[in-house]
Amino acid sequence: MSLKGKVALVTGAGRGMGRAIAIRLASEGIHVAAADIDGKIADDTSITINELGYQAISVAADIGDLDDIDLVVKETLNAFGRIDILVNNAGVTRHADVMELTIEDWDRIHRVNARGTFFCLQRVARELIDSGQGGRIINIASIAGKGYSGTSNAAYAASKGAVLALTQIAAHQLGRYDINVNAICPGVTRTPMSQATMVQRSQNLGIP
């Protein structure tokens, strides 16, 4: 199946897996909207894609904020006229044991990982339903959401468990509109976010 000319919105596209996903999709001829809370690194991703000869825009957006979700969808539509694919990749974490987690940690992590993922899915699904063409939504979850015991942060694991649950329900309810919803559960992957967690864990264990 040719993907050339399709349009993908990728959140958390400024670094790590999100950046790699955005560039890989672009290499298939997909027009990409690269969204990230850090506008500069979102720009870097879109510039890289454009320099490779593909089409991309960047949008500075906090996926935990409903107004920003609306903004990034509107900017994508303004640039490309449609959305076919959503990659819900934006996420945050913090290394903290169960007894160290604060309510601020919990709320910050769930604000992006669970709430942001859901409302971004919902907002894009509205566009896909209105278009009548269907589409694809891919939620980036984690093995942490499946109870992987090596996860150091209960709030992060719970947020990714929520992503898996909402993916199942959304897949069931949106299938009638030819909207395919799936989740991917990566294992430990070396990214700037995971690297910071690894360094902190090593320091806590006294490992240089």
C-alpha positions as CSV (number, residue, x, y, z in Angstrom):
1,M,0.0,0.0,0.0
2,S,1.4,3.4,-1.0
3,L,1.6,6.0,1.8
4,K,2.8,8.7,-0.5
5,G,0.8,11.9,0.0
6,K,-0.7,10.9,3.3
7,V,-0.4,13.2,6.2
8,A,0.9,12.3,9.7
9,L,0.8,14.2,12.9
10,V,3.6,13.0,15.3
11,T,3.7,14.3,18.8
12,G,6.9,14.4,20.8
13,A,8.7,14.6,17.5
14,G,11.6,16.7,18.6
15,R,13.9,13.9,19.8
16,G,14.3,10.2,20.5
17,M,11.7,7.8,19.1
18,G,9.3,10.6,18.0
19,R,12.0,12.2,15.8
20,A,13.0,8.8,14.3
21,I,9.3,8.0,13.6
22,A,8.7,11.4,11.9
23,I,11.8,11.0,9.7
24,R,10.9,7.4,8.8
25,L,7.3,8.3,7.9
26,A,8.6,11.2,5.7
27,S,10.9,8.8,3.9
28,E,7.7,6.9,2.8
29,G,6.4,10.1,1.2
30,I,4.2,11.0,4.1
31,H,3.8,14.7,4.8
32,V,4.7,15.2,8.5
33,A,3.6,17.7,11.2
34,A,6.2,17.4,13.9
35,A,4.9,18.6,17.3
36,D,6.9,19.1,20.4
37,I,6.7,21.2,23.6
38,D,10.1,22.5,22.6
39,G,9.6,24.4,19.5
40,K,13.3,24.6,18.6
41,I,13.8,20.8,18.4
42,A,10.5,20.4,16.6
43,D,11.9,22.9,14.1
44,D,15.1,20.8,13.9
45,T,13.1,17.7,13.0
46,S,11.1,19.5,10.3
47,I,14.2,21.1,8.8
48,T,15.9,17.7,8.6
49,I,12.9,16.2,6.8
50,N,12.7,19.1,4.4
51,E,16.5,18.9,3.7
52,L,16.0,15.3,2.8
53,G,13.5,16.4,0.1
54,Y,10.3,15.6,2.0
55,Q,7.6,17.9,3.4
56,A,7.2,18.8,7.0
57,I,6.1,21.5,9.4
58,S,6.8,22.0,13.0
59,V,4.5,23.1,15.8
60,A,5.3,24.0,19.3
61,A,2.6,22.4,21.4
62,D,2.1,21.0,25.0
63,I,0.0,17.9,24.4
64,G,-1.1,18.1,28.1
65,D,-3.0,21.3,27.1
66,L,-6.3,21.0,25.3
67,D,-5.9,24.4,23.5
68,D,-2.5,23.3,22.2
69,I,-3.9,20.0,21.0
70,D,-6.5,22.0,19.0
71,L,-3.7,24.3,17.8
72,V,-1.5,21.5,16.4
73,V,-4.5,19.9,14.6
74,K,-5.5,23.2,13.1
75,E,-1.9,23.9,12.0
76,T,-1.6,20.5,10.4
77,L,-4.9,21.0,8.5
78,N,-3.8,24.5,7.4
79,A,-0.6,23.1,6.0
80,F,-1.7,19.9,4.4
81,G,-5.5,20.0,4.3
82,R,-6.0,16.7,6.0
83,I,-4.8,14.2,8.6
84,D,-4.5,10.5,7.9
85,I,-2.3,9.3,10.7
86,L,-1.7,10.2,14.3
87,V,1.3,9.0,16.2
88,N,0.7,9.7,19.9
89,N,4.3,9.7,21.1
90,A,4.6,12.6,23.5
91,G,5.5,11.5,27.0
92,V,7.3,12.4,30.2
93,T,8.7,10.5,33.2
94,R,10.8,10.8,36.3
95,H,12.8,8.3,38.2
96,A,11.2,7.8,41.6
97,D,10.4,4.8,43.8
98,V,6.8,4.3,45.0
99,M,7.5,5.9,48.4
100,E,9.2,8.9,46.7
101,L,6.5,9.9,44.2
102,T,4.7,13.1,44.9
103,I,1.2,14.2,43.8
104,E,3.0,16.7,41.5
105,D,5.0,13.9,39.9
106,W,1.8,11.8,39.4
107,D,-0.2,14.7,37.9
108,R,2.6,15.9,35.6
109,I,3.1,12.4,34.2
110,H,-0.6,11.6,33.7
111,R,-1.3,15.0,32.3
112,V,0.8,14.2,29.2
113,N,1.0,10.4,29.0
114,A,-2.7,9.6,29.7
115,R,-4.8,12.7,29.4
116,G,-2.8,14.2,26.5
117,T,-2.8,10.9,24.6
118,F,-6.5,10.5,25.0
119,F,-7.6,14.0,24.0
120,C,-5.2,14.1,21.1
121,L,-6.7,10.8,19.9
122,Q,-10.2,12.2,20.4
123,R,-9.5,15.5,18.6
124,V,-7.8,13.8,15.6
125,A,-10.6,11.1,15.5
126,R,-13.1,13.9,15.0
127,E,-11.3,15.0,11.9
128,L,-11.0,11.4,10.6
129,I,-14.7,10.8,11.2
130,D,-15.7,14.0,9.5
131,S,-13.5,13.2,6.5
132,G,-15.2,9.9,6.0
133,Q,-11.9,8.4,4.8
134,G,-10.9,6.6,8.0
135,G,-7.3,6.7,9.2
136,R,-4.7,5.3,11.6
137,I,-3.9,6.2,15.2
138,I,-0.8,4.7,16.8
139,N,-0.3,5.2,20.5
140,I,3.2,4.7,21.8
141,A,2.7,2.9,25.1
142,S,5.5,0.9,26.9
143,I,6.2,-2.5,28.4
144,A,6.0,-0.6,31.6
145,G,2.2,-0.4,31.1
146,K,2.1,-4.3,31.0
147,G,3.7,-4.6,34.4
148,Y,7.4,-4.8,33.5
149,S,9.0,-5.1,36.9
150,G,12.1,-3.2,35.8
151,T,10.2,0.0,35.6
152,S,11.2,2.5,38.3
153,N,8.3,4.8,38.2
154,A,4.8,3.7,39.2
155,A,3.2,6.8,37.9
156,Y,4.7,6.3,34.4
157,A,3.7,2.6,34.4
158,A,0.2,3.4,35.4
159,S,0.0,6.1,32.7
160,K,1.1,3.7,30.0
161,G,-1.3,1.1,31.3
162,A,-4.0,3.7,30.8
163,V,-2.8,4.2,27.2
164,L,-3.2,0.4,26.6
165,A,-6.7,0.4,28.0
166,L,-7.9,3.4,26.1
167,T,-6.4,2.0,22.9
168,Q,-8.5,-1.2,23.2
169,I,-11.7,0.8,23.8
170,A,-10.9,3.3,21.1
171,A,-10.1,0.5,18.6
172,H,-13.5,-1.1,19.4
173,Q,-15.5,2.1,19.2
174,L,-13.8,3.8,16.2
175,G,-13.5,0.7,14.0
176,R,-17.0,1.4,12.6
177,Y,-15.5,4.6,11.0
178,D,-12.6,2.7,9.4
179,I,-10.2,4.2,12.0
180,N,-7.6,1.7,13.1
181,V,-6.2,2.2,16.6
182,N,-3.1,0.3,17.8
183,A,-0.5,0.7,20.5
184,I,3.2,-0.1,20.4
185,C,5.0,-1.1,23.6
186,P,8.7,-0.4,23.2
187,G,11.1,-1.8,25.7
188,V,14.0,0.1,27.1
189,T,15.3,2.3,24.3
190,R,18.2,4.7,24.5
191,T,16.6,8.2,24.1
192,P,17.4,11.5,25.9
193,M,14.5,10.9,28.3
194,S,15.4,7.3,29.1
195,Q,19.1,8.2,29.3
196,A,18.4,10.8,32.0
197,T,16.5,8.2,34.0
198,M,19.3,5.6,33.6
199,V,21.9,8.1,34.8
200,Q,19.8,9.0,37.9
201,R,19.3,5.3,38.8
202,S,23.0,4.7,38.4
203,Q,23.8,7.6,40.7
204,N,21.3,6.4,43.3
205,L,23.0,3.0,43.2
206,G,26.5,4.5,43.5
207,I,27.5,3.4,40.0
208,P,29.8,6.0,38.4
